[in-house]
Amino acid sequence: MTQQEALDHAGAATVARYHEWDAVVQQIPSWGEEVDAIVRRFVEISRISVISNLDWSFKSQRYFGKKHEEVRRTRRINAIPMPV
């Protein structure tokens, strides 16, 4: 697998997990109003945690350096070629 193929695979896997999450959330059964409210809150906090982590990775310079805003906007990176 080339470096580009690996990055494409990781991106596709991430998108697939988001779709899977949405589908599973739609299938959560009801346990009554009180428990349902607790479950909804837990699901929302879990979703926010994932989004916050992703947001932080774009806002910090840890992963994308000084081009972090460009990467966030374009969703494209210039990966350093791997030695062969």
N, C-alpha and C positions, 0 to 999 in steps of 0.2 A: 504494500500500500504506500503510495507516495504521501508526502507531507500534506499536499492539497487534498488528497482523498481522505486522509485522516481528519483534517479540519472539517471537511464537508460532512463526513460521517458523524463527527461530534455535534455539529450544528443540527443535522437531521434528527439525531437521537434526542437532542434537547427539545426540539419542536414536537417530536412525537410524545415525549413525556408530558408536555403542556397539554396536548390534546387528550392524552390518556387521563390526566388529572381532571380536566373538565368533564369527561365522560363519567368517571367514577363519582365525582361530586353529585352529578345528576341522579345517580343510582342509590344514594344514601337513603336508607329507609327512615320512617318516622317512628319515634318512640314516645310521642306525646309532646305537647307544647314546651314544657319545661326542659326536657332533655334535648329536644330539637334545637332550642336556643343555645344551649351549651355546645352542642356539636357544631352548629353554624359558626359560633365564635371561635372554636378551635380550628375549624377549616379555614376561616378568614385569617386568623393569626398565622397559621402555617403558610398560607399563600403570600401574605405580606412579608414573612421572613425570607422566602425565596426571592421575591421581587426586590426586597431591600438589599439582599446580598448581591444580586445582579447589578442593581443601581450603584452600590458602593464600588463594585469592581470597575465600573465606567468612570465614576467621579474621582476615584483615587488615581494616582499615576503608577500604582504597583504593577499592573499588568500591561498597560498600553502606553506608559510614559507620557510625554508631553502631547502626544496625539490622541489622548483619551477622548476628547470631545469629538474629534473627527471620526474615530472608530465607533463611538456611540451613534453618531449621525449616519454613517455610511454602512456600518456593520461589516467593514472590510479591514483586514490587517495585512501588513507586509511581513510575512514570516521569514525568519532567517533560514536560509537553505541548510538542510542537514547535510553533513559531510557523507560522502559515499564511500 
